[in-house]
Amino acid sequence: MSNKERIIDINIPNKQLESVEELADFIENELKPPSRIKWILIYFMVGLAGGVGLGAFIGWWWIK
């Protein structure tokens, strides 16, 4: 695999163990994609549940 085919190229310095730990922390904390999809799904499910609940309430009230 050549360098042109790689998406991410990370070089780990061989200087100190501390710099490798900092690099690992950076990868864990900063390179994670944001979890926006999780929150979009939560808002969708809450909205859907609210809509179903409101529809059931209006249906119950209308039939009553």
mmJSON file of the N, C-alpha and C atoms, coordinates in Angstrom:
{"data_MODEL":{"atom_site":{
"group_PDB":["ATOM","ATOM","ATOM","ATOM","ATOM","ATOM","ATOM","ATOM","ATOM","ATOM","ATOM","ATOM","ATOM","ATOM","ATOM","ATOM","ATOM","ATOM","ATOM","ATOM","ATOM","ATOM","ATOM","ATOM","ATOM","ATOM","ATOM","ATOM","ATOM","ATOM","ATOM","ATOM","ATOM","ATOM","ATOM","ATOM","ATOM","ATOM","ATOM","ATOM","ATOM","ATOM","ATOM","ATOM","ATOM","ATOM","ATOM","ATOM","ATOM","ATOM","ATOM","ATOM","ATOM","ATOM","ATOM","ATOM","ATOM","ATOM","ATOM","ATOM","ATOM","ATOM","ATOM","ATOM","ATOM","ATOM","ATOM","ATOM","ATOM","ATOM","ATOM","ATOM","ATOM","ATOM","ATOM","ATOM","ATOM","ATOM","ATOM","ATOM","ATOM","ATOM","ATOM","ATOM","ATOM","ATOM","ATOM","ATOM","ATOM","ATOM","ATOM","ATOM","ATOM","ATOM","ATOM","ATOM","ATOM","ATOM","ATOM","ATOM","ATOM","ATOM","ATOM","ATOM","ATOM","ATOM","ATOM","ATOM","ATOM","ATOM","ATOM","ATOM","ATOM","ATOM","ATOM","ATOM","ATOM","ATOM","ATOM","ATOM","ATOM","ATOM","ATOM","ATOM","ATOM","ATOM","ATOM","ATOM","ATOM","ATOM","ATOM","ATOM","ATOM","ATOM","ATOM","ATOM","ATOM","ATOM","ATOM","ATOM","ATOM","ATOM","ATOM","ATOM","ATOM","ATOM","ATOM","ATOM","ATOM","ATOM","ATOM","ATOM","ATOM","ATOM","ATOM","ATOM","ATOM","ATOM","ATOM","ATOM","ATOM","ATOM","ATOM","ATOM","ATOM","ATOM","ATOM","ATOM","ATOM","ATOM","ATOM","ATOM","ATOM","ATOM","ATOM","ATOM","ATOM","ATOM","ATOM","ATOM","ATOM","ATOM","ATOM","ATOM","ATOM","ATOM","ATOM","ATOM","ATOM","ATOM","ATOM","ATOM"],
"id":[1,2,3,4,5,6,7,8,9,10,11,12,13,14,15,16,17,18,19,20,21,22,23,24,25,26,27,28,29,30,31,32,33,34,35,36,37,38,39,40,41,42,43,44,45,46,47,48,49,50,51,52,53,54,55,56,57,58,59,60,61,62,63,64,65,66,67,68,69,70,71,72,73,74,75,76,77,78,79,80,81,82,83,84,85,86,87,88,89,90,91,92,93,94,95,96,97,98,99,100,101,102,103,104,105,106,107,108,109,110,111,112,113,114,115,116,117,118,119,120,121,122,123,124,125,126,127,128,129,130,131,132,133,134,135,136,137,138,139,140,141,142,143,144,145,146,147,148,149,150,151,152,153,154,155,156,157,158,159,160,161,162,163,164,165,166,167,168,169,170,171,172,173,174,175,176,177,178,179,180,181,182,183,184,185,186,187,188,189,190,191,192],
"type_symbol":["N","C","C","N","C","C","N","C","C","N","C","C","N","C","C","N","C","C","N","C","C","N","C","C","N","C","C","N","C","C","N","C","C","N","C","C","N","C","C","N","C","C","N","C","C","N","C","C","N","C","C","N","C","C","N","C","C","N","C","C","N","C","C","N","C","C","N","C","C","N","C","C","N","C","C","N","C","C","N","C","C","N","C","C","N","C","C","N","C","C","N","C","C","N","C","C","N","C","C","N","C","C","N","C","C","N","C","C","N","C","C","N","C","C","N","C","C","N","C","C","N","C","C","N","C","C","N","C","C","N","C","C","N","C","C","N","C","C","N","C","C","N","C","C","N","C","C","N","C","C","N","C","C","N","C","C","N","C","C","N","C","C","N","C","C","N","C","C","N","C","C","N","C","C","N","C","C","N","C","C","N","C","C","N","C","C","N","C","C","N","C","C"],
"label_atom_id":["N","CA","C","N","CA","C","N","CA","C","N","CA","C","N","CA","C","N","CA","C","N","CA","C","N","CA","C","N","CA","C","N","CA","C","N","CA","C","N","CA","C","N","CA","C","N","CA","C","N","CA","C","N","CA","C","N","CA","C","N","CA","C","N","CA","C","N","CA","C","N","CA","C","N","CA","C","N","CA","C","N","CA","C","N","CA","C","N","CA","C","N","CA","C","N","CA","C","N","CA","C","N","CA","C","N","CA","C","N","CA","C","N","CA","C","N","CA","C","N","CA","C","N","CA","C","N","CA","C","N","CA","C","N","CA","C","N","CA","C","N","CA","C","N","CA","C","N","CA","C","N","CA","C","N","CA","C","N","CA","C","N","CA","C","N","CA","C","N","CA","C","N","CA","C","N","CA","C","N","CA","C","N","CA","C","N","CA","C","N","CA","C","N","CA","C","N","CA","C","N","CA","C","N","CA","C","N","CA","C","N","CA","C","N","CA","C","N","CA","C","N","CA","C"],
"label_alt_id":[null,null,null,null,null,null,null,null,null,null,null,null,null,null,null,null,null,null,null,null,null,null,null,null,null,null,null,null,null,null,null,null,null,null,null,null,null,null,null,null,null,null,null,null,null,null,null,null,null,null,null,null,null,null,null,null,null,null,null,null,null,null,null,null,null,null,null,null,null,null,null,null,null,null,null,null,null,null,null,null,null,null,null,null,null,null,null,null,null,null,null,null,null,null,null,null,null,null,null,null,null,null,null,null,null,null,null,null,null,null,null,null,null,null,null,null,null,null,null,null,null,null,null,null,null,null,null,null,null,null,null,null,null,null,null,null,null,null,null,null,null,null,null,null,null,null,null,null,null,null,null,null,null,null,null,null,null,null,null,null,null,null,null,null,null,null,null,null,null,null,null,null,null,null,null,null,null,null,null,null,null,null,null,null,null,null,null,null,null,null,null,null],
"label_comp_id":["MET","MET","MET","SER","SER","SER","ASN","ASN","ASN","LYS","LYS","LYS","GLU","GLU","GLU","ARG","ARG","ARG","ILE","ILE","ILE","ILE","ILE","ILE","ASP","ASP","ASP","ILE","ILE","ILE","ASN","ASN","ASN","ILE","ILE","ILE","PRO","PRO","PRO","ASN","ASN","ASN","LYS","LYS","LYS","GLN","GLN","GLN","LEU","LEU","LEU","GLU","GLU","GLU","SER","SER","SER","VAL","VAL","VAL","GLU","GLU","GLU","GLU","GLU","GLU","LEU","LEU","LEU","ALA","ALA","ALA","ASP","ASP","ASP","PHE","PHE","PHE","ILE","ILE","ILE","GLU","GLU","GLU","ASN","ASN","ASN","GLU","GLU","GLU","LEU","LEU","LEU","LYS","LYS","LYS","PRO","PRO","PRO","PRO","PRO","PRO","SER","SER","SER","ARG","ARG","ARG","ILE","ILE","ILE","LYS","LYS","LYS","TRP","TRP","TRP","ILE","ILE","ILE","LEU","LEU","LEU","ILE","ILE","ILE","TYR","TYR","TYR","PHE","PHE","PHE","MET","MET","MET","VAL","VAL","VAL","GLY","GLY","GLY","LEU","LEU","LEU","ALA","ALA","ALA","GLY","GLY","GLY","GLY","GLY","GLY","VAL","VAL","VAL","GLY","GLY","GLY","LEU","LEU","LEU","GLY","GLY","GLY","ALA","ALA","ALA","PHE","PHE","PHE","ILE","ILE","ILE","GLY","GLY","GLY","TRP","TRP","TRP","TRP","TRP","TRP","TRP","TRP","TRP","ILE","ILE","ILE","LYS","LYS","LYS"],
"label_asym_id":["A","A","A","A","A","A","A","A","A","A","A","A","A","A","A","A","A","A","A","A","A","A","A","A","A","A","A","A","A","A","A","A","A","A","A","A","A","A","A","A","A","A","A","A","A","A","A","A","A","A","A","A","A","A","A","A","A","A","A","A","A","A","A","A","A","A","A","A","A","A","A","A","A","A","A","A","A","A","A","A","A","A","A","A","A","A","A","A","A","A","A","A","A","A","A","A","A","A","A","A","A","A","A","A","A","A","A","A","A","A","A","A","A","A","A","A","A","A","A","A","A","A","A","A","A","A","A","A","A","A","A","A","A","A","A","A","A","A","A","A","A","A","A","A","A","A","A","A","A","A","A","A","A","A","A","A","A","A","A","A","A","A","A","A","A","A","A","A","A","A","A","A","A","A","A","A","A","A","A","A","A","A","A","A","A","A","A","A","A","A","A","A"],
"label_entity_id":["1","1","1","1","1","1","1","1","1","1","1","1","1","1","1","1","1","1","1","1","1","1","1","1","1","1","1","1","1","1","1","1","1","1","1","1","1","1","1","1","1","1","1","1","1","1","1","1","1","1","1","1","1","1","1","1","1","1","1","1","1","1","1","1","1","1","1","1","1","1","1","1","1","1","1","1","1","1","1","1","1","1","1","1","1","1","1","1","1","1","1","1","1","1","1","1","1","1","1","1","1","1","1","1","1","1","1","1","1","1","1","1","1","1","1","1","1","1","1","1","1","1","1","1","1","1","1","1","1","1","1","1","1","1","1","1","1","1","1","1","1","1","1","1","1","1","1","1","1","1","1","1","1","1","1","1","1","1","1","1","1","1","1","1","1","1","1","1","1","1","1","1","1","1","1","1","1","1","1","1","1","1","1","1","1","1","1","1","1","1","1","1"],
"label_seq_id":[1,1,1,2,2,2,3,3,3,4,4,4,5,5,5,6,6,6,7,7,7,8,8,8,9,9,9,10,10,10,11,11,11,12,12,12,13,13,13,14,14,14,15,15,15,16,16,16,17,17,17,18,18,18,19,19,19,20,20,20,21,21,21,22,22,22,23,23,23,24,24,24,25,25,25,26,26,26,27,27,27,28,28,28,29,29,29,30,30,30,31,31,31,32,32,32,33,33,33,34,34,34,35,35,35,36,36,36,37,37,37,38,38,38,39,39,39,40,40,40,41,41,41,42,42,42,43,43,43,44,44,44,45,45,45,46,46,46,47,47,47,48,48,48,49,49,49,50,50,50,51,51,51,52,52,52,53,53,53,54,54,54,55,55,55,56,56,56,57,57,57,58,58,58,59,59,59,60,60,60,61,61,61,62,62,62,63,63,63,64,64,64],
"pdbx_PDB_ins_code":[null,null,null,null,null,null,null,null,null,null,null,null,null,null,null,null,null,null,null,null,null,null,null,null,null,null,null,null,null,null,null,null,null,null,null,null,null,null,null,null,null,null,null,null,null,null,null,null,null,null,null,null,null,null,null,null,null,null,null,null,null,null,null,null,null,null,null,null,null,null,null,null,null,null,null,null,null,null,null,null,null,null,null,null,null,null,null,null,null,null,null,null,null,null,null,null,null,null,null,null,null,null,null,null,null,null,null,null,null,null,null,null,null,null,null,null,null,null,null,null,null,null,null,null,null,null,null,null,null,null,null,null,null,null,null,null,null,null,null,null,null,null,null,null,null,null,null,null,null,null,null,null,null,null,null,null,null,null,null,null,null,null,null,null,null,null,null,null,null,null,null,null,null,null,null,null,null,null,null,null,null,null,null,null,null,null,null,null,null,null,null,null],
"Cartn_x":[0.855,0.0,0.906,0.714,1.54,0.945,1.687,1.219,0.014,-0.131,-1.258,-2.575,-2.529,-3.727,-4.16,-3.314,-3.633,-4.511,-5.466,-6.335,-5.681,-5.17,-4.516,-3.135,-2.149,-0.789,-0.293,-0.026,0.425,1.835,2.734,4.098,4.263,4.66,4.857,6.325,6.577,7.968,8.575,9.852,10.549,11.308,10.952,11.699,11.455,10.215,9.901,8.569,8.365,7.1,5.981,6.309,5.311,4.681,5.466,4.913,4.011,4.304,3.445,2.124,2.169,0.933,0.108,0.756,0.041,-0.605,0.103,-0.454,-1.667,-1.571,-2.703,-3.897,-3.648,-4.731,-5.357,-4.533,-5.044,-5.939,-5.511,-6.3,-7.625,-7.591,-8.824,-9.787,-9.278,-10.148,-10.506,-9.617,-9.821,-10.244,-9.865,-10.153,-11.461,-12.179,-13.487,-14.471,-15.261,-16.272,-17.345,-17.927,-18.966,-20.166,-20.816,-21.943,-23.253,-23.287,-24.496,-25.617,-25.285,-26.312,-27.049,-26.314,-26.96,-27.995,-27.654,-28.59,-29.742,-29.481,-30.561,-31.555,-31.051,-31.945,-32.721,-32.076,-32.777,-33.887,-33.604,-34.641,-35.76,-35.417,-36.435,-37.341,-36.752,-37.551,-38.427,-37.902,-38.709,-39.852,-39.583,-40.626,-41.672,-41.213,-42.133,-43.014,-42.396,-43.168,-44.156,-43.739,-44.641,-45.788,-45.503,-46.555,-47.545,-47.047,-47.933,-48.779,-48.148,-48.893,-49.949,-49.598,-50.564,-51.691,-51.353,-52.38,-53.314,-52.764,-53.599,-54.505,-53.967,-54.774,-55.906,-55.614,-56.643,-57.682,-57.248,-58.168,-59.059,-58.475,-59.26,-60.269,-59.83,-60.694,-61.826,-61.507,-62.502,-63.572,-63.145,-64.085,-64.933,-64.365,-65.038,-66.251],
"Cartn_y":[-1.173,0.0,1.242,2.078,3.274,4.38,5.459,6.583,7.273,7.207,7.866,7.156,5.855,5.085,5.16,5.622,5.696,6.897,6.696,7.795,8.575,7.851,8.495,7.889,8.725,8.272,8.875,8.019,8.492,7.964,8.876,8.5,8.667,7.585,7.627,7.938,9.024,9.369,8.378,8.126,7.196,7.921,9.164,9.958,9.498,9.612,9.28,8.552,7.811,7.127,8.137,9.271,10.298,10.825,11.015,11.512,10.473,9.175,8.129,8.123,8.321,8.395,9.612,10.723,11.922,11.684,10.976,10.658,9.73,8.758,7.848,8.608,9.524,10.342,11.221,11.795,12.63,11.82,10.606,9.767,9.398,9.035,8.644,9.808,10.984,12.108,13.014,13.205,14.212,13.641,12.43,11.896,11.123,11.044,10.385,11.261,10.68,11.496,11.919,13.072,13.503,12.571,12.399,11.469,12.196,12.944,13.689,12.753,11.639,10.709,10.124,9.864,9.347,10.331,11.614,12.619,12.85,12.759,12.885,11.746,10.531,9.393,9.532,10.049,10.255,11.27,12.404,13.412,12.862,12.077,11.481,10.548,9.697,8.746,9.467,10.505,11.272,11.975,12.556,13.206,12.222,11.066,10.038,9.539,9.3,8.85,9.928,11.179,12.275,12.397,12.236,12.293,11.155,9.965,8.819,9.031,9.525,9.791,10.863,11.92,12.987,12.478,11.682,11.096,10.175,9.37,8.486,9.3,10.361,11.208,11.881,12.446,13.104,12.076,10.893,9.83,9.408,9.255,8.881,9.972,11.219,12.355,12.485,12.236,12.378,11.284,10.043,8.923,9.031,9.548,9.667,10.524],
"Cartn_z":[0.0,0.0,0.0,-0.95,-1.032,-0.172,0.013,0.823,0.214,-1.109,-1.758,-1.46,-1.156,-0.883,0.578,1.448,2.871,3.163,4.056,4.471,5.605,6.597,7.74,7.892,8.051,8.262,9.565,10.564,11.873,12.105,12.395,12.749,14.245,14.921,16.37,16.63,17.36,17.656,18.647,18.505,19.388,20.487,20.771,21.735,23.166,23.627,25.013,25.059,26.138,26.328,26.561,27.178,27.46,26.167,25.123,23.872,23.217,23.391,22.854,23.615,24.931,25.717,25.323,25.048,24.602,23.244,22.371,21.059,21.196,22.09,22.308,22.888,23.828,24.377,23.302,22.444,21.355,20.43,20.083,19.189,19.843,21.123,21.813,21.971,22.304,22.654,21.483,20.545,19.511,18.158,17.839,16.516,16.452,17.585,17.556,16.801,15.949,15.275,16.271,16.076,17.014,16.943,18.082,18.147,17.873,16.798,16.445,16.037,15.413,14.964,16.164,17.25,18.451,18.961,19.018,19.52,18.552,17.253,16.274,16.465,16.677,16.899,18.205,19.253,20.527,20.348,19.706,19.471,18.593,17.593,16.73,17.528,18.368,19.14,20.168,20.82,21.774,21.047,19.906,19.123,18.633,18.189,17.727,18.875,20.024,21.188,21.621,21.603,21.951,20.966,19.705,18.685,18.823,19.115,19.314,20.569,21.632,22.866,22.668,21.978,21.709,20.816,19.825,18.955,19.723,20.632,21.447,22.364,22.956,23.84,23.07,21.912,21.112,20.65,20.245,19.849,21.003,22.167,23.354,23.696,23.619,23.953,22.932,21.65,20.583,20.686,21.005,21.102,22.367,23.407,24.702,24.56],
"occupancy":[1.0,1.0,1.0,1.0,1.0,1.0,1.0,1.0,1.0,1.0,1.0,1.0,1.0,1.0,1.0,1.0,1.0,1.0,1.0,1.0,1.0,1.0,1.0,1.0,1.0,1.0,1.0,1.0,1.0,1.0,1.0,1.0,1.0,1.0,1.0,1.0,1.0,1.0,1.0,1.0,1.0,1.0,1.0,1.0,1.0,1.0,1.0,1.0,1.0,1.0,1.0,1.0,1.0,1.0,1.0,1.0,1.0,1.0,1.0,1.0,1.0,1.0,1.0,1.0,1.0,1.0,1.0,1.0,1.0,1.0,1.0,1.0,1.0,1.0,1.0,1.0,1.0,1.0,1.0,1.0,1.0,1.0,1.0,1.0,1.0,1.0,1.0,1.0,1.0,1.0,1.0,1.0,1.0,1.0,1.0,1.0,1.0,1.0,1.0,1.0,1.0,1.0,1.0,1.0,1.0,1.0,1.0,1.0,1.0,1.0,1.0,1.0,1.0,1.0,1.0,1.0,1.0,1.0,1.0,1.0,1.0,1.0,1.0,1.0,1.0,1.0,1.0,1.0,1.0,1.0,1.0,1.0,1.0,1.0,1.0,1.0,1.0,1.0,1.0,1.0,1.0,1.0,1.0,1.0,1.0,1.0,1.0,1.0,1.0,1.0,1.0,1.0,1.0,1.0,1.0,1.0,1.0,1.0,1.0,1.0,1.0,1.0,1.0,1.0,1.0,1.0,1.0,1.0,1.0,1.0,1.0,1.0,1.0,1.0,1.0,1.0,1.0,1.0,1.0,1.0,1.0,1.0,1.0,1.0,1.0,1.0,1.0,1.0,1.0,1.0,1.0,1.0],
"B_iso_or_equiv":[0.0,0.0,0.0,0.0,0.0,0.0,0.0,0.0,0.0,0.0,0.0,0.0,0.0,0.0,0.0,0.0,0.0,0.0,0.0,0.0,0.0,0.0,0.0,0.0,0.0,0.0,0.0,0.0,0.0,0.0,0.0,0.0,0.0,0.0,0.0,0.0,0.0,0.0,0.0,0.0,0.0,0.0,0.0,0.0,0.0,0.0,0.0,0.0,0.0,0.0,0.0,0.0,0.0,0.0,0.0,0.0,0.0,0.0,0.0,0.0,0.0,0.0,0.0,0.0,0.0,0.0,0.0,0.0,0.0,0.0,0.0,0.0,0.0,0.0,0.0,0.0,0.0,0.0,0.0,0.0,0.0,0.0,0.0,0.0,0.0,0.0,0.0,0.0,0.0,0.0,0.0,0.0,0.0,0.0,0.0,0.0,0.0,0.0,0.0,0.0,0.0,0.0,0.0,0.0,0.0,0.0,0.0,0.0,0.0,0.0,0.0,0.0,0.0,0.0,0.0,0.0,0.0,0.0,0.0,0.0,0.0,0.0,0.0,0.0,0.0,0.0,0.0,0.0,0.0,0.0,0.0,0.0,0.0,0.0,0.0,0.0,0.0,0.0,0.0,0.0,0.0,0.0,0.0,0.0,0.0,0.0,0.0,0.0,0.0,0.0,0.0,0.0,0.0,0.0,0.0,0.0,0.0,0.0,0.0,0.0,0.0,0.0,0.0,0.0,0.0,0.0,0.0,0.0,0.0,0.0,0.0,0.0,0.0,0.0,0.0,0.0,0.0,0.0,0.0,0.0,0.0,0.0,0.0,0.0,0.0,0.0,0.0,0.0,0.0,0.0,0.0,0.0],
"pdbx_formal_charge":[null,null,null,null,null,null,null,null,null,null,null,null,null,null,null,null,null,null,null,null,null,null,null,null,null,null,null,null,null,null,null,null,null,null,null,null,null,null,null,null,null,null,null,null,null,null,null,null,null,null,null,null,null,null,null,null,null,null,null,null,null,null,null,null,null,null,null,null,null,null,null,null,null,null,null,null,null,null,null,null,null,null,null,null,null,null,null,null,null,null,null,null,null,null,null,null,null,null,null,null,null,null,null,null,null,null,null,null,null,null,null,null,null,null,null,null,null,null,null,null,null,null,null,null,null,null,null,null,null,null,null,null,null,null,null,null,null,null,null,null,null,null,null,null,null,null,null,null,null,null,null,null,null,null,null,null,null,null,null,null,null,null,null,null,null,null,null,null,null,null,null,null,null,null,null,null,null,null,null,null,null,null,null,null,null,null,null,null,null,null,null,null],
"auth_seq_id":[1,1,1,2,2,2,3,3,3,4,4,4,5,5,5,6,6,6,7,7,7,8,8,8,9,9,9,10,10,10,11,11,11,12,12,12,13,13,13,14,14,14,15,15,15,16,16,16,17,17,17,18,18,18,19,19,19,20,20,20,21,21,21,22,22,22,23,23,23,24,24,24,25,25,25,26,26,26,27,27,27,28,28,28,29,29,29,30,30,30,31,31,31,32,32,32,33,33,33,34,34,34,35,35,35,36,36,36,37,37,37,38,38,38,39,39,39,40,40,40,41,41,41,42,42,42,43,43,43,44,44,44,45,45,45,46,46,46,47,47,47,48,48,48,49,49,49,50,50,50,51,51,51,52,52,52,53,53,53,54,54,54,55,55,55,56,56,56,57,57,57,58,58,58,59,59,59,60,60,60,61,61,61,62,62,62,63,63,63,64,64,64],
"auth_comp_id":["MET","MET","MET","SER","SER","SER","ASN","ASN","ASN","LYS","LYS","LYS","GLU","GLU","GLU","ARG","ARG","ARG","ILE","ILE","ILE","ILE","ILE","ILE","ASP","ASP","ASP","ILE","ILE","ILE","ASN","ASN","ASN","ILE","ILE","ILE","PRO","PRO","PRO","ASN","ASN","ASN","LYS","LYS","LYS","GLN","GLN","GLN","LEU","LEU","LEU","GLU","GLU","GLU","SER","SER","SER","VAL","VAL","VAL","GLU","GLU","GLU","GLU","GLU","GLU","LEU","LEU","LEU","ALA","ALA","ALA","ASP","ASP","ASP","PHE","PHE","PHE","ILE","ILE","ILE","GLU","GLU","GLU","ASN","ASN","ASN","GLU","GLU","GLU","LEU","LEU","LEU","LYS","LYS","LYS","PRO","PRO","PRO","PRO","PRO","PRO","SER","SER","SER","ARG","ARG","ARG","ILE","ILE","ILE","LYS","LYS","LYS","TRP","TRP","TRP","ILE","ILE","ILE","LEU","LEU","LEU","ILE","ILE","ILE","TYR","TYR","TYR","PHE","PHE","PHE","MET","MET","MET","VAL","VAL","VAL","GLY","GLY","GLY","LEU","LEU","LEU","ALA","ALA","ALA","GLY","GLY","GLY","GLY","GLY","GLY","VAL","VAL","VAL","GLY","GLY","GLY","LEU","LEU","LEU","GLY","GLY","GLY","ALA","ALA","ALA","PHE","PHE","PHE","ILE","ILE","ILE","GLY","GLY","GLY","TRP","TRP","TRP","TRP","TRP","TRP","TRP","TRP","TRP","ILE","ILE","ILE","LYS","LYS","LYS"],
"auth_asym_id":["A","A","A","A","A","A","A","A","A","A","A","A","A","A","A","A","A","A","A","A","A","A","A","A","A","A","A","A","A","A","A","A","A","A","A","A","A","A","A","A","A","A","A","A","A","A","A","A","A","A","A","A","A","A","A","A","A","A","A","A","A","A","A","A","A","A","A","A","A","A","A","A","A","A","A","A","A","A","A","A","A","A","A","A","A","A","A","A","A","A","A","A","A","A","A","A","A","A","A","A","A","A","A","A","A","A","A","A","A","A","A","A","A","A","A","A","A","A","A","A","A","A","A","A","A","A","A","A","A","A","A","A","A","A","A","A","A","A","A","A","A","A","A","A","A","A","A","A","A","A","A","A","A","A","A","A","A","A","A","A","A","A","A","A","A","A","A","A","A","A","A","A","A","A","A","A","A","A","A","A","A","A","A","A","A","A","A","A","A","A","A","A"],
"auth_atom_id":["N","CA","C","N","CA","C","N","CA","C","N","CA","C","N","CA","C","N","CA","C","N","CA","C","N","CA","C","N","CA","C","N","CA","C","N","CA","C","N","CA","C","N","CA","C","N","CA","C","N","CA","C","N","CA","C","N","CA","C","N","CA","C","N","CA","C","N","CA","C","N","CA","C","N","CA","C","N","CA","C","N","CA","C","N","CA","C","N","CA","C","N","CA","C","N","CA","C","N","CA","C","N","CA","C","N","CA","C","N","CA","C","N","CA","C","N","CA","C","N","CA","C","N","CA","C","N","CA","C","N","CA","C","N","CA","C","N","CA","C","N","CA","C","N","CA","C","N","CA","C","N","CA","C","N","CA","C","N","CA","C","N","CA","C","N","CA","C","N","CA","C","N","CA","C","N","CA","C","N","CA","C","N","CA","C","N","CA","C","N","CA","C","N","CA","C","N","CA","C","N","CA","C","N","CA","C","N","CA","C","N","CA","C","N","CA","C","N","CA","C","N","CA","C"],
"pdbx_PDB_model_num":[1,1,1,1,1,1,1,1,1,1,1,1,1,1,1,1,1,1,1,1,1,1,1,1,1,1,1,1,1,1,1,1,1,1,1,1,1,1,1,1,1,1,1,1,1,1,1,1,1,1,1,1,1,1,1,1,1,1,1,1,1,1,1,1,1,1,1,1,1,1,1,1,1,1,1,1,1,1,1,1,1,1,1,1,1,1,1,1,1,1,1,1,1,1,1,1,1,1,1,1,1,1,1,1,1,1,1,1,1,1,1,1,1,1,1,1,1,1,1,1,1,1,1,1,1,1,1,1,1,1,1,1,1,1,1,1,1,1,1,1,1,1,1,1,1,1,1,1,1,1,1,1,1,1,1,1,1,1,1,1,1,1,1,1,1,1,1,1,1,1,1,1,1,1,1,1,1,1,1,1,1,1,1,1,1,1,1,1,1,1,1,1]
}}}
